[in-house]
Amino acid sequence: MKLEVLYFAWVRERIGCARETIETDAQTVNALVDELSAREERYALAFSDLSALRVAVDQDLSEFDAPLTDAREVAFFPPMTGG
């Protein structure tokens, strides 16, 4: 499947791009993270501590075990803070 992957804040800085379109067979967000982490060290560094990340699938806040069935977009970002 083709996915648009978005990176925000320090995730974008570590990976070096804000978005990319990828072809993947990943069935869950965790599987996608594993696939991306295996690409290059910069991805492995960005995904080294999942507790410091949040994920949205098709603009809905999700968990890392969320399925990617029919997903079009996955976004990774640090936890949001209010104030």
NORDAGI-V111939 format. One line per field, one symbol per residue. ss: DSSP state (2 for helix, 1 for strand, 0 for the rest). phi: phi as a letter, one per 40 degrees, with the letter a starting at -180 (. if undefined). burial: b if it has 24 or more other ideal C-beta (glycine too) atoms within 12 Angstrom, else e. Layout:
ss->???
phi->???
burial->???
This chain:
ss->01111110222222200011111000012222222220002222220002220111100111000010000011111000000
phi->.cbcbbbbfccccccgacaabbbabdcbcdccdccccccadccdccbcbcccbbbbbfgbdbcccccbdgcbabbbacdcbba
burial->eebebbbbeebeebbeeeeeebebebeebebbbebbbeeeeebeebbeeeeebbbbbeeeebebebebeebebbbbbeeeeee
